[in-house]
Amino acid sequence: MPKKRQAPESDRVTVTLAPGQRAVLERIAEQNETTLAFVVRYALKQFIQESESGQLKLEFPIGPASQ
């Protein structure tokens, strides 16, 4: 009997997008003939790679407006 293929471990997260962001992401997915989930995973992968390589410098606003 063939071995069962195990799904890779994954974590599920929930985020709230700013107005219009979902529509933009869905448009990107449609233009590239892929899914919204793939576009988000791809963007996160790129973000993490840039952060780990030191290419990404984030300056978060400080104060109540940023929360």
Biopython code that builds the backbone (N, CA, C, O; Angstrom):
import numpy as np
from Bio.PDB.StructureBuilder import StructureBuilder

atoms = [
    (1, "MET", "N", (0.844, -1.181, 0.000)),
    (1, "MET", "CA", (0.000, 0.000, 0.000)),
    (1, "MET", "C", (0.892, 1.248, 0.000)),
    (1, "MET", "O", (1.845, 1.315, 0.776)),
    (2, "PRO", "N", (0.596, 2.253, -0.870)),
    (2, "PRO", "CA", (1.428, 3.459, -0.929)),
    (2, "PRO", "C", (1.335, 4.259, 0.365)),
    (2, "PRO", "O", (0.313, 4.266, 1.051)),
    (3, "LYS", "N", (2.461, 4.944, 0.676)),
    (3, "LYS", "CA", (2.500, 5.799, 1.855)),
    (3, "LYS", "C", (1.569, 6.984, 1.681)),
    (3, "LYS", "O", (1.430, 7.538, 0.590)),
    (4, "LYS", "N", (0.937, 7.360, 2.783)),
    (4, "LYS", "CA", (0.096, 8.560, 2.756)),
    (4, "LYS", "C", (0.982, 9.789, 2.766)),
    (4, "LYS", "O", (1.926, 9.881, 3.551)),
    (5, "ARG", "N", (0.682, 10.704, 1.915)),
    (5, "ARG", "CA", (1.443, 11.952, 1.862)),
    (5, "ARG", "C", (0.972, 12.868, 2.980)),
    (5, "ARG", "O", (-0.222, 13.144, 3.100)),
    (6, "GLN", "N", (1.905, 13.341, 3.797)),
    (6, "GLN", "CA", (1.545, 14.206, 4.900)),
    (6, "GLN", "C", (1.573, 15.663, 4.451)),
    (6, "GLN", "O", (2.486, 16.099, 3.750)),
    (7, "ALA", "N", (0.562, 16.393, 4.868)),
    (7, "ALA", "CA", (0.518, 17.820, 4.565)),
    (7, "ALA", "C", (1.568, 18.535, 5.409)),
    (7, "ALA", "O", (1.789, 18.171, 6.565)),
    (8, "PRO", "N", (2.216, 19.550, 4.838)),
    (8, "PRO", "CA", (3.201, 20.301, 5.621)),
    (8, "PRO", "C", (2.505, 21.043, 6.762)),
    (8, "PRO", "O", (1.334, 21.408, 6.664)),
    (9, "GLU", "N", (3.250, 21.253, 7.838)),
    (9, "GLU", "CA", (2.684, 22.011, 8.945)),
    (9, "GLU", "C", (2.424, 23.439, 8.489)),
    (9, "GLU", "O", (3.179, 24.007, 7.700)),
    (10, "SER", "N", (1.355, 23.995, 8.995)),
    (10, "SER", "CA", (1.048, 25.376, 8.654)),
    (10, "SER", "C", (0.343, 26.030, 9.825)),
    (10, "SER", "O", (-0.226, 25.357, 10.684)),
    (11, "ASP", "N", (0.390, 27.348, 9.847)),
    (11, "ASP", "CA", (-0.299, 28.134, 10.859)),
    (11, "ASP", "C", (-1.342, 28.980, 10.170)),
    (11, "ASP", "O", (-1.113, 29.512, 9.084)),
    (12, "ARG", "N", (-2.475, 29.098, 10.803)),
    (12, "ARG", "CA", (-3.544, 29.939, 10.270)),
    (12, "ARG", "C", (-3.545, 31.251, 11.040)),
    (12, "ARG", "O", (-3.452, 31.261, 12.267)),
    (13, "VAL", "N", (-3.650, 32.351, 10.315)),
    (13, "VAL", "CA", (-3.750, 33.668, 10.945)),
    (13, "VAL", "C", (-4.945, 34.409, 10.364)),
    (13, "VAL", "O", (-5.388, 34.122, 9.252)),
    (14, "THR", "N", (-5.451, 35.347, 11.115)),
    (14, "THR", "CA", (-6.539, 36.193, 10.651)),
    (14, "THR", "C", (-6.065, 37.632, 10.714)),
    (14, "THR", "O", (-5.509, 38.064, 11.724)),
    (15, "VAL", "N", (-6.279, 38.365, 9.652)),
    (15, "VAL", "CA", (-5.903, 39.784, 9.624)),
    (15, "VAL", "C", (-7.085, 40.610, 9.145)),
    (15, "VAL", "O", (-7.944, 40.126, 8.408)),
    (16, "THR", "N", (-7.112, 41.843, 9.569)),
    (16, "THR", "CA", (-8.106, 42.792, 9.094)),
    (16, "THR", "C", (-7.402, 43.725, 8.117)),
    (16, "THR", "O", (-6.431, 44.391, 8.474)),
    (17, "LEU", "N", (-7.889, 43.767, 6.898)),
    (17, "LEU", "CA", (-7.283, 44.592, 5.859)),
    (17, "LEU", "C", (-7.905, 45.983, 5.844)),
    (17, "LEU", "O", (-9.068, 46.167, 6.202)),
    (18, "ALA", "N", (-7.113, 46.943, 5.427)),
    (18, "ALA", "CA", (-7.615, 48.306, 5.266)),
    (18, "ALA", "C", (-8.582, 48.322, 4.079)),
    (18, "ALA", "O", (-8.514, 47.454, 3.210)),
    (19, "PRO", "N", (-9.477, 49.303, 4.044)),
    (19, "PRO", "CA", (-10.435, 49.381, 2.935)),
    (19, "PRO", "C", (-9.722, 49.341, 1.575)),
    (19, "PRO", "O", (-8.758, 50.070, 1.338)),
    (20, "GLY", "N", (-10.213, 48.489, 0.714)),
    (20, "GLY", "CA", (-9.684, 48.389, -0.644)),
    (20, "GLY", "C", (-8.543, 47.408, -0.824)),
    (20, "GLY", "O", (-8.254, 47.019, -1.955)),
    (21, "GLN", "N", (-7.881, 46.992, 0.253)),
    (21, "GLN", "CA", (-6.736, 46.100, 0.104)),
    (21, "GLN", "C", (-7.126, 44.730, -0.430)),
    (21, "GLN", "O", (-6.411, 44.164, -1.257)),
    (22, "ARG", "N", (-8.239, 44.194, 0.025)),
    (22, "ARG", "CA", (-8.656, 42.872, -0.469)),
    (22, "ARG", "C", (-8.917, 42.920, -1.969)),
    (22, "ARG", "O", (-8.523, 42.011, -2.700)),
    (23, "ALA", "N", (-9.576, 43.975, -2.426)),
    (23, "ALA", "CA", (-9.868, 44.089, -3.855)),
    (23, "ALA", "C", (-8.578, 44.130, -4.673)),
    (23, "ALA", "O", (-8.495, 43.520, -5.739)),
    (24, "VAL", "N", (-7.586, 44.842, -4.176)),
    (24, "VAL", "CA", (-6.296, 44.922, -4.886)),
    (24, "VAL", "C", (-5.637, 43.547, -4.918)),
    (24, "VAL", "O", (-5.147, 43.118, -5.963)),
    (25, "LEU", "N", (-5.623, 42.859, -3.786)),
    (25, "LEU", "CA", (-5.014, 41.531, -3.738)),
    (25, "LEU", "C", (-5.743, 40.545, -4.645)),
    (25, "LEU", "O", (-5.112, 39.731, -5.319)),
    (26, "GLU", "N", (-7.069, 40.621, -4.661)),
    (26, "GLU", "CA", (-7.845, 39.736, -5.542)),
    (26, "GLU", "C", (-7.562, 40.041, -7.011)),
    (26, "GLU", "O", (-7.505, 39.127, -7.834)),
    (27, "ARG", "N", (-7.385, 41.305, -7.338)),
    (27, "ARG", "CA", (-7.062, 41.687, -8.722)),
    (27, "ARG", "C", (-5.690, 41.142, -9.111)),
    (27, "ARG", "O", (-5.509, 40.644, -10.223)),
    (28, "ILE", "N", (-4.722, 41.237, -8.194)),
    (28, "ILE", "CA", (-3.379, 40.694, -8.455)),
    (28, "ILE", "C", (-3.472, 39.184, -8.681)),
    (28, "ILE", "O", (-2.850, 38.647, -9.598)),
    (29, "ALA", "N", (-4.246, 38.511, -7.848)),
    (29, "ALA", "CA", (-4.414, 37.057, -7.996)),
    (29, "ALA", "C", (-5.032, 36.722, -9.349)),
    (29, "ALA", "O", (-4.560, 35.822, -10.044)),
    (30, "GLU", "N", (-6.074, 37.436, -9.719)),
    (30, "GLU", "CA", (-6.746, 37.175, -10.992)),
    (30, "GLU", "C", (-5.807, 37.414, -12.172)),
    (30, "GLU", "O", (-5.771, 36.617, -13.110)),
    (31, "GLN", "N", (-5.050, 38.508, -12.127)),
    (31, "GLN", "CA", (-4.119, 38.827, -13.215)),
    (31, "GLN", "C", (-3.041, 37.755, -13.376)),
    (31, "GLN", "O", (-2.523, 37.536, -14.471)),
    (32, "ASN", "N", (-2.716, 37.095, -12.271)),
    (32, "ASN", "CA", (-1.674, 36.069, -12.302)),
    (32, "ASN", "C", (-2.234, 34.654, -12.290)),
    (32, "ASN", "O", (-1.501, 33.681, -12.111)),
    (33, "GLU", "N", (-3.552, 34.558, -12.485)),
    (33, "GLU", "CA", (-4.228, 33.270, -12.548)),
    (33, "GLU", "C", (-3.874, 32.376, -11.363)),
    (33, "GLU", "O", (-3.498, 31.215, -11.528)),
    (34, "THR", "N", (-4.003, 32.942, -10.173)),
    (34, "THR", "CA", (-3.738, 32.199, -8.952)),
    (34, "THR", "C", (-4.769, 32.586, -7.904)),
    (34, "THR", "O", (-5.759, 33.248, -8.217)),
    (35, "THR", "N", (-4.545, 32.180, -6.677)),
    (35, "THR", "CA", (-5.515, 32.429, -5.615)),
    (35, "THR", "C", (-5.076, 33.591, -4.724)),
    (35, "THR", "O", (-3.905, 33.969, -4.689)),
    (36, "LEU", "N", (-6.037, 34.132, -4.021)),
    (36, "LEU", "CA", (-5.756, 35.180, -3.043)),
    (36, "LEU", "C", (-4.785, 34.650, -1.986)),
    (36, "LEU", "O", (-3.847, 35.348, -1.599)),
    (37, "ALA", "N", (-5.004, 33.430, -1.524)),
    (37, "ALA", "CA", (-4.126, 32.840, -0.504)),
    (37, "ALA", "C", (-2.680, 32.764, -0.997)),
    (37, "ALA", "O", (-1.755, 33.058, -0.241)),
    (38, "PHE", "N", (-2.479, 32.371, -2.256)),
    (38, "PHE", "CA", (-1.121, 32.284, -2.787)),
    (38, "PHE", "C", (-0.471, 33.660, -2.831)),
    (38, "PHE", "O", (0.702, 33.795, -2.485)),
    (39, "VAL", "N", (-1.209, 34.680, -3.248)),
    (39, "VAL", "CA", (-0.660, 36.037, -3.322)),
    (39, "VAL", "C", (-0.223, 36.504, -1.934)),
    (39, "VAL", "O", (0.852, 37.085, -1.781)),
    (40, "VAL", "N", (-1.048, 36.250, -0.931)),
    (40, "VAL", "CA", (-0.708, 36.663, 0.433)),
    (40, "VAL", "C", (0.519, 35.901, 0.935)),
    (40, "VAL", "O", (1.426, 36.498, 1.515)),
    (41, "ARG", "N", (0.552, 34.582, 0.715)),
    (41, "ARG", "CA", (1.718, 33.798, 1.146)),
    (41, "ARG", "C", (2.984, 34.263, 0.434)),
    (41, "ARG", "O", (4.046, 34.351, 1.050)),
    (42, "TYR", "N", (2.878, 34.562, -0.857)),
    (42, "TYR", "CA", (4.031, 35.037, -1.624)),
    (42, "TYR", "C", (4.527, 36.378, -1.082)),
    (42, "TYR", "O", (5.730, 36.578, -0.915)),
    (43, "ALA", "N", (3.602, 37.285, -0.812)),
    (43, "ALA", "CA", (3.972, 38.603, -0.288)),
    (43, "ALA", "C", (4.654, 38.464, 1.078)),
    (43, "ALA", "O", (5.640, 39.147, 1.351)),
    (44, "LEU", "N", (4.133, 37.587, 1.927)),
    (44, "LEU", "CA", (4.753, 37.375, 3.235)),
    (44, "LEU", "C", (6.150, 36.785, 3.096)),
    (44, "LEU", "O", (7.069, 37.173, 3.818)),
    (45, "LYS", "N", (6.306, 35.854, 2.174)),
    (45, "LYS", "CA", (7.631, 35.254, 1.942)),
    (45, "LYS", "C", (8.632, 36.333, 1.525)),
    (45, "LYS", "O", (9.749, 36.376, 2.041)),
    (46, "GLN", "N", (8.236, 37.199, 0.597)),
    (46, "GLN", "CA", (9.111, 38.283, 0.141)),
    (46, "GLN", "C", (9.439, 39.235, 1.290)),
    (46, "GLN", "O", (10.589, 39.644, 1.450)),
    (47, "PHE", "N", (8.435, 39.587, 2.085)),
    (47, "PHE", "CA", (8.607, 40.483, 3.221)),
    (47, "PHE", "C", (9.612, 39.901, 4.209)),
    (47, "PHE", "O", (10.501, 40.609, 4.681)),
    (48, "ILE", "N", (9.474, 38.619, 4.522)),
    (48, "ILE", "CA", (10.375, 37.954, 5.469)),
    (48, "ILE", "C", (11.795, 37.898, 4.919)),
    (48, "ILE", "O", (12.749, 38.156, 5.654)),
    (49, "GLN", "N", (11.951, 37.567, 3.642)),
    (49, "GLN", "CA", (13.278, 37.508, 3.033)),
    (49, "GLN", "C", (13.964, 38.873, 3.077)),
    (49, "GLN", "O", (15.145, 38.961, 3.411)),
    (50, "GLU", "N", (13.236, 39.930, 2.745)),
    (50, "GLU", "CA", (13.821, 41.272, 2.780)),
    (50, "GLU", "C", (14.184, 41.680, 4.196)),
    (50, "GLU", "O", (15.215, 42.314, 4.422)),
    (51, "SER", "N", (13.344, 41.318, 5.139)),
    (51, "SER", "CA", (13.609, 41.645, 6.538)),
    (51, "SER", "C", (14.853, 40.921, 7.041)),
    (51, "SER", "O", (15.705, 41.527, 7.692)),
    (52, "GLU", "N", (14.958, 39.638, 6.744)),
    (52, "GLU", "CA", (16.090, 38.842, 7.214)),
    (52, "GLU", "C", (17.399, 39.228, 6.540)),
    (52, "GLU", "O", (18.468, 39.048, 7.124)),
    (53, "SER", "N", (17.335, 39.751, 5.331)),
    (53, "SER", "CA", (18.559, 40.134, 4.620)),
    (53, "SER", "C", (19.018, 41.542, 4.990)),
    (53, "SER", "O", (20.081, 41.985, 4.554)),
    (54, "GLY", "N", (18.224, 42.241, 5.788)),
    (54, "GLY", "CA", (18.592, 43.602, 6.186)),
    (54, "GLY", "C", (18.181, 44.656, 5.183)),
    (54, "GLY", "O", (18.472, 45.836, 5.383)),
    (55, "GLN", "N", (17.511, 44.269, 4.106)),
    (55, "GLN", "CA", (17.089, 45.220, 3.084)),
    (55, "GLN", "C", (15.853, 45.996, 3.494)),
    (55, "GLN", "O", (15.561, 47.043, 2.918)),
    (56, "LEU", "N", (15.131, 45.503, 4.471)),
    (56, "LEU", "CA", (13.860, 46.100, 4.855)),
    (56, "LEU", "C", (14.034, 46.876, 6.150)),
    (56, "LEU", "O", (14.402, 46.308, 7.178)),
    (57, "LYS", "N", (13.771, 48.166, 6.097)),
    (57, "LYS", "CA", (13.836, 49.016, 7.279)),
    (57, "LYS", "C", (12.445, 49.569, 7.520)),
    (57, "LYS", "O", (11.936, 50.350, 6.715)),
    (58, "LEU", "N", (11.831, 49.172, 8.617)),
    (58, "LEU", "CA", (10.493, 49.636, 8.939)),
    (58, "LEU", "C", (10.549, 50.707, 10.011)),
    (58, "LEU", "O", (11.273, 50.572, 10.997)),
    (59, "GLU", "N", (9.798, 51.754, 9.821)),
    (59, "GLU", "CA", (9.675, 52.786, 10.831)),
    (59, "GLU", "C", (8.192, 52.893, 11.172)),
    (59, "GLU", "O", (7.407, 53.514, 10.455)),
    (60, "PHE", "N", (7.838, 52.266, 12.291)),
    (60, "PHE", "CA", (6.446, 52.272, 12.709)),
    (60, "PHE", "C", (6.134, 53.563, 13.449)),
    (60, "PHE", "O", (6.945, 54.039, 14.244)),
    (61, "PRO", "N", (4.964, 54.129, 13.192)),
    (61, "PRO", "CA", (4.569, 55.338, 13.938)),
    (61, "PRO", "C", (4.410, 55.003, 15.412)),
    (61, "PRO", "O", (4.028, 53.889, 15.770)),
    (62, "ILE", "N", (4.703, 55.964, 16.248)),
    (62, "ILE", "CA", (4.578, 55.784, 17.695)),
    (62, "ILE", "C", (3.384, 56.585, 18.189)),
    (62, "ILE", "O", (3.190, 57.732, 17.788)),
    (63, "GLY", "N", (2.593, 55.986, 19.053)),
    (63, "GLY", "CA", (1.477, 56.700, 19.648)),
    (63, "GLY", "C", (0.151, 56.027, 19.379)),
    (63, "GLY", "O", (0.085, 55.014, 18.683)),
    (64, "PRO", "N", (-0.929, 56.605, 19.947)),
    (64, "PRO", "CA", (-2.256, 56.000, 19.852)),
    (64, "PRO", "C", (-2.765, 55.826, 18.425)),
    (64, "PRO", "O", (-3.542, 54.905, 18.172)),
    (65, "ALA", "N", (-2.362, 56.666, 17.496)),
    (65, "ALA", "CA", (-2.846, 56.562, 16.121)),
    (65, "ALA", "C", (-2.379, 55.273, 15.447)),
    (65, "ALA", "O", (-3.011, 54.808, 14.498)),
    (66, "SER", "N", (-1.291, 54.699, 15.922)),
    (66, "SER", "CA", (-0.748, 53.486, 15.285)),
    (66, "SER", "C", (-1.379, 52.217, 15.824)),
    (66, "SER", "O", (-1.100, 51.137, 15.304)),
    (67, "GLN", "N", (-2.209, 52.305, 16.836)),
    (67, "GLN", "CA", (-2.771, 51.109, 17.460)),
    (67, "GLN", "C", (-4.111, 50.760, 16.913)),
    (67, "GLN", "O", (-4.716, 49.776, 17.339)),
]
sb = StructureBuilder()
sb.init_structure("model")
sb.init_model(0)
sb.init_chain("A")
sb.init_seg("    ")
for serial, (resi, resn, name, xyz) in enumerate(atoms, 1):
    if name == "N":
        sb.init_residue(resn, " ", resi, " ")
    sb.init_atom(name, np.array(xyz, "f"), 0.0, 1.0, " ", f" {name:<3s}", serial, name[0])
structure = sb.get_structure()
